[in-house]
Amino acid sequence: MLVGRRGYVVHANTSQSVQGPDTIHEFLPVREVTIRDVKLFGEFIWVYFQVGNWIVFSEQNEVPNEYHQVVLNSTPLQSQKLLSLTLYEASGLNLSTIADDPSVSPEQVTENWIRIANHMARFPDHKSRKPTYLKLIAVRTKDCANPVLPKAFSETESGYEFRSDKDYRMEIFQYNEYGVPAEPFSLKLEVDRDRIIPLADEATILGRYDFLTLHFRPSATLRSYGTILGVQVDTKNDMKLSVRLHARILRGLGQIVGSIAVAGSIGLASLAPGLASGTTTNISYFIAGMTALVGFIGFYYWGRTKG
C-alpha cells in the first residue's frame, strides 16, 4: 500500500532520552520523496524512496523554522513531542517546493539548499560535530555542455547513463556553516577501476565554500553494464558522509567503429594469401566474411577493455 505514495523527508531536532523515546524540539522538512519499494523484515520495514523537489525556505531565518508548526499539526499526537513514530500518515500536508533541475535554475536551488543547511547546522548534534554539507550541482561531459540528467533504470532504481567514449566531470558544492575548517580534508571519488577510470579522483576542501570537480572516464566497452559511483569525505569528523550513485555505461560510437575496423582487418588478413596468388574464390570470400563476423562478435561479447 505504500508503494507509489508521496511524502516528505523531515529532519527532527531531538534530545536523547535515557529511558523512552527521544524528545522532539523541531521538525525541519527537507525534501519530497516518492516510495518505490517496501520490504518487511520481521519487526522492521525497509523503505526505498526516490528523492524529489526541495522544500522552499524564505530568508527570514526563523527559529523554529517556518514549516515546523504545520508539520507538527500533521503529526499524530503520540509523536508530536516524543519520537515514537518515524513513518506516519500526514494527510493534508502540502509544502512549497523547488525542483532540483541543474538545467534550469541551479543558483536558486543552491541558495535555498544553503538556507536548509544553515538551519540544520544549528541543531546541537550537528553543531557539536561541525560536519561539511555537500550538494551535487551537476554531472557533465568534459566540454561542460548540458548536464547529464538521471534516468529510471527500473521501477525502483534510477541513476546516470554514461557513454564509454566520453570523459565526464562531477560538480559538487561544499558548504561549511561553521567557517573555514581547521585542517584541509579531501573529497574522494570511489569507483570500480575495472569499469571506470578515475582521471582526477580527489579534490581538497579548504574553505567555508568550495566548488569541487571530480573527473572520470568509463572504460571502453562494446556491451552496456552497470556500476556504482561513490563520493567519500575523508575527514576526522565522526559525522561521516558517503554517497553512492547508480550508473550505467553505454557502448560508445568509437568502440563500435573500431571493432568493425578490426573485424574487417581480420577478414582481409584471411584473404591476403588468395589475393597475393590470384586464387580467391567465393568460398574464400565467404570464409573471410565469417571470420570478420566472428571477430566482431568476439569483441562485442568480450565486453569492456581498459581505455
C-alpha positions as CSV (number, residue, x, y, z in Angstrom):
1,M,0.0,0.0,0.0
2,L,3.0,2.4,0.5
3,V,4.5,1.9,-3.0
4,G,3.8,4.9,-5.1
5,R,2.9,7.1,-2.2
6,R,4.5,10.6,-1.9
7,G,5.7,12.3,1.2
8,Y,8.5,14.3,2.8
9,V,11.8,13.6,4.5
10,V,11.7,15.6,7.8
11,H,14.8,16.0,9.9
12,A,13.8,16.1,13.6
13,N,15.9,18.0,16.1
14,T,15.8,15.9,19.2
15,S,17.5,15.4,22.6
16,Q,18.3,11.9,23.7
17,S,16.4,10.3,26.5
18,V,17.9,7.6,28.7
19,Q,14.5,6.0,29.1
20,G,11.8,6.0,26.4
21,P,11.7,7.9,23.1
22,D,13.8,11.0,22.4
23,T,12.2,14.4,22.9
24,I,11.4,16.3,19.7
25,H,12.2,20.1,19.6
26,E,11.8,21.0,16.0
27,F,10.7,19.4,12.7
28,L,12.7,20.5,9.6
29,P,11.2,19.3,6.3
30,V,13.9,18.9,3.7
31,R,12.7,17.2,0.6
32,E,9.9,15.5,-1.2
33,V,10.1,11.7,-1.7
34,T,8.2,9.0,-3.7
35,I,8.2,5.5,-2.2
36,R,9.4,3.0,-4.8
37,D,9.7,-0.3,-2.9
38,V,9.0,-1.6,0.6
39,K,10.2,-4.9,2.2
40,L,9.2,-6.4,5.5
41,F,11.9,-7.9,7.8
42,G,10.2,-9.1,10.9
43,E,9.8,-6.1,13.2
44,F,11.3,-3.8,10.6
45,I,10.4,-2.4,7.2
46,W,12.9,-1.3,4.6
47,V,11.7,1.7,2.5
48,Y,13.4,2.5,-0.8
49,F,12.4,6.0,-1.9
50,Q,13.3,8.4,-4.7
51,V,14.1,12.0,-3.6
52,G,12.4,14.8,-5.4
53,N,12.0,18.6,-5.0
54,W,13.5,20.6,-2.2
55,I,11.3,22.4,0.4
56,V,11.4,26.1,-0.3
57,F,12.6,28.2,2.6
58,S,12.5,32.0,2.9
59,E,15.4,34.2,4.0
60,Q,13.7,35.1,7.3
61,N,15.7,32.6,9.3
62,E,13.0,31.8,11.8
63,V,13.5,29.5,14.9
64,P,11.7,27.2,14.8
65,N,11.6,27.2,11.0
66,E,8.5,28.4,9.1
67,Y,7.2,24.8,8.5
68,H,7.7,23.4,12.0
69,Q,4.1,24.2,13.2
70,V,2.4,22.9,10.1
71,V,4.4,19.6,10.2
72,L,3.7,19.3,13.9
73,N,0.0,19.8,13.4
74,S,0.0,17.0,10.7
75,T,1.9,14.6,13.1
76,P,0.0,12.0,15.2
77,L,-0.4,13.2,18.8
78,Q,1.8,10.4,20.2
79,S,4.8,11.6,18.1
80,Q,4.4,15.4,18.4
81,K,6.6,15.7,21.4
82,L,8.3,12.3,21.6
83,L,10.0,10.4,18.7
84,S,7.7,7.4,18.8
85,L,7.0,7.3,15.0
86,T,9.4,7.7,12.2
87,L,7.0,6.9,9.3
88,Y,3.4,8.1,9.5
89,E,0.4,9.4,7.6
90,A,0.3,13.2,7.3
91,S,-2.9,13.8,5.5
92,G,-3.3,17.4,4.1
93,L,0.3,18.3,4.5
94,N,1.3,20.3,1.4
95,L,4.6,22.2,1.4
96,S,6.1,24.6,-1.2
97,T,8.9,23.1,-3.2
98,I,11.6,23.9,-5.8
99,A,12.7,21.4,-8.4
100,D,16.3,20.2,-8.3
101,D,16.9,20.7,-12.1
102,P,20.5,21.7,-12.9
103,S,19.5,22.8,-16.4
104,V,17.0,25.4,-15.2
105,S,17.9,27.3,-12.0
106,P,20.9,25.8,-10.1
107,E,21.7,29.0,-8.4
108,Q,18.2,29.3,-6.8
109,V,18.3,25.7,-5.8
110,T,21.7,26.1,-4.2
111,E,20.7,29.3,-2.3
112,N,17.7,27.5,-1.0
113,W,19.8,24.5,-0.1
114,I,22.2,26.7,1.9
115,R,19.3,28.1,3.9
116,I,18.3,24.5,4.8
117,A,21.9,23.6,5.7
118,N,22.2,26.8,7.9
119,H,19.2,25.9,9.9
120,M,20.2,22.2,10.2
121,A,23.7,23.3,11.4
122,R,22.1,24.9,14.5
123,F,20.9,21.6,15.8
124,P,23.1,20.5,18.7
125,D,24.0,17.1,17.2
126,H,25.3,18.9,14.1
127,K,26.9,21.9,15.9
128,S,29.0,19.6,18.2
129,R,30.4,17.7,15.2
130,K,30.7,20.5,12.7
131,P,30.0,18.4,9.5
132,T,30.5,19.7,6.0
133,Y,27.5,19.8,3.7
134,L,27.7,18.7,0.1
135,K,25.4,19.5,-2.9
136,L,25.7,17.7,-6.2
137,I,25.4,20.6,-8.7
138,A,25.6,18.6,-12.0
139,V,27.3,15.8,-13.9
140,R,28.6,16.9,-17.3
141,T,30.7,15.8,-20.2
142,K,34.2,17.4,-20.3
143,D,33.1,20.1,-22.7
144,C,30.8,21.4,-19.9
145,A,27.7,21.1,-22.2
146,N,24.2,20.4,-20.9
147,P,24.2,18.3,-17.7
148,V,23.6,14.6,-17.7
149,L,20.2,14.1,-16.1
150,P,19.2,10.9,-14.1
151,K,17.1,8.3,-15.8
152,A,14.9,5.5,-14.5
153,F,16.6,2.1,-14.8
154,S,13.6,0.2,-13.3
155,E,10.6,0.8,-11.2
156,T,12.7,1.0,-8.1
157,E,16.1,2.4,-9.3
158,S,17.4,5.4,-11.2
159,G,20.8,6.7,-12.0
160,Y,23.1,8.2,-14.6
161,E,24.0,6.9,-18.1
162,F,27.5,7.5,-19.5
163,R,29.0,6.6,-22.8
164,S,32.3,4.8,-22.9
165,D,33.9,7.2,-25.4
166,K,33.4,10.4,-23.4
167,D,35.1,12.0,-20.3
168,Y,32.9,13.3,-17.5
169,R,33.1,15.7,-14.6
170,M,31.1,15.7,-11.4
171,E,30.5,19.2,-10.0
172,I,30.0,19.4,-6.2
173,F,29.4,22.4,-4.0
174,Q,30.7,22.3,-0.4
175,Y,29.4,24.5,2.3
176,N,30.5,24.7,6.0
177,E,28.4,26.9,8.2
178,Y,31.0,26.7,10.9
179,G,33.7,28.5,8.9
180,V,37.0,27.5,7.4
181,P,38.0,24.0,8.6
182,A,41.0,23.8,11.0
183,E,42.7,21.4,8.6
184,P,42.0,20.8,4.8
185,F,40.5,17.5,4.0
186,S,39.7,15.5,0.9
187,L,36.7,14.6,-1.2
188,K,37.3,11.4,-3.0
189,L,35.7,9.6,-5.9
190,E,35.3,5.9,-5.4
191,V,34.7,3.6,-8.4
192,D,35.2,0.1,-9.7
193,R,38.5,0.8,-11.5
194,D,37.9,-2.1,-13.9
195,R,34.8,-0.2,-15.2
196,I,35.6,3.5,-14.5
197,I,39.0,5.1,-15.0
198,P,39.5,8.0,-12.5
199,L,41.1,11.0,-14.1
200,A,41.0,13.4,-11.2
201,D,39.5,11.4,-8.3
202,E,40.3,13.7,-5.4
203,A,39.6,17.4,-4.5
204,T,40.6,19.3,-1.4
205,I,38.1,21.1,0.9
206,L,39.8,24.3,2.0
207,G,37.3,26.9,2.9
208,R,33.8,27.7,4.0
209,Y,32.7,27.5,0.4
210,D,34.3,25.2,-2.3
211,F,33.3,24.4,-5.8
212,L,34.8,21.0,-6.4
213,T,35.1,18.8,-9.6
214,L,35.9,15.1,-9.9
215,H,36.8,13.7,-13.4
216,F,36.4,10.2,-14.7
217,R,36.2,8.2,-17.9
218,P,34.1,5.0,-18.4
219,S,36.3,2.1,-19.6
220,A,35.9,1.3,-23.3
221,T,33.2,-1.3,-23.9
222,L,31.0,-2.9,-26.6
223,R,28.5,-4.1,-24.0
224,S,26.5,-1.9,-21.6
225,Y,27.0,-2.6,-17.9
226,G,26.0,-1.3,-14.6
227,T,28.3,0.1,-11.9
228,I,28.5,2.4,-8.9
229,L,29.9,5.9,-8.5
230,G,30.8,6.8,-4.9
231,V,31.8,10.1,-3.1
232,Q,33.5,9.9,0.2
233,V,34.5,12.7,2.6
234,D,37.9,12.0,4.1
235,T,37.6,13.9,7.4
236,K,38.3,13.1,11.1
237,N,34.8,14.2,12.0
238,D,32.7,11.4,13.4
239,M,29.7,12.5,11.3
240,K,30.8,10.7,8.1
241,L,29.4,11.3,4.7
242,S,29.4,8.7,1.9
243,V,27.2,8.9,-1.2
244,R,26.6,6.2,-3.8
245,L,25.1,6.8,-7.3
246,H,23.9,4.1,-9.7
247,A,25.5,4.3,-13.2
248,R,25.0,2.5,-16.5
249,I,27.9,2.6,-19.0
250,L,26.7,2.5,-22.7
251,R,28.9,1.5,-25.5
252,G,30.3,4.4,-27.5
253,L,30.3,5.0,-31.2
254,G,34.1,4.9,-31.3
255,Q,34.2,1.4,-29.9
256,I,31.6,0.2,-32.5
257,V,33.5,1.7,-35.4
258,G,36.8,0.4,-34.0
259,S,35.5,-3.1,-33.6
260,I,34.1,-3.1,-37.2
261,A,37.5,-1.9,-38.4
262,V,39.4,-4.6,-36.5
263,A,36.9,-7.3,-37.7
264,G,37.3,-6.1,-41.3
265,S,41.1,-6.3,-40.9
266,I,40.8,-9.8,-39.7
267,G,38.7,-10.7,-42.7
268,L,41.1,-9.1,-45.1
269,A,44.0,-10.8,-43.4
270,S,42.4,-14.2,-44.1
271,L,42.0,-13.2,-47.8
272,A,45.6,-12.0,-48.2
273,P,47.1,-15.3,-49.3
274,G,44.5,-15.8,-52.0
275,L,44.7,-12.2,-53.2
276,A,48.5,-12.5,-53.5
277,S,48.3,-15.6,-55.6
278,G,45.2,-14.7,-57.5
279,T,43.3,-17.8,-56.4
280,T,40.5,-16.2,-54.4
281,T,37.1,-18.0,-54.8
282,N,33.6,-17.4,-53.5
283,I,34.4,-19.8,-50.7
284,S,37.4,-17.7,-49.8
285,Y,35.2,-14.6,-49.6
286,F,32.6,-16.5,-47.5
287,I,35.3,-17.7,-45.1
288,A,36.7,-14.1,-44.8
289,G,33.2,-12.7,-44.1
290,M,32.6,-15.3,-41.5
291,T,36.0,-14.7,-39.9
292,A,35.2,-10.9,-39.7
293,L,31.8,-11.6,-38.2
294,V,33.2,-14.0,-35.6
295,G,35.9,-11.4,-34.9
296,F,33.2,-8.7,-34.3
297,I,31.1,-10.9,-32.2
298,G,34.1,-11.9,-30.2
299,F,34.9,-8.2,-29.5
300,Y,31.3,-7.5,-28.7
301,Y,30.9,-10.3,-26.1
302,W,34.4,-9.7,-24.7
303,G,32.8,-6.7,-23.1
304,R,34.9,-4.0,-21.6
305,T,38.6,-3.3,-22.1
306,K,40.7,-0.6,-20.4
307,G,40.7,2.7,-22.4
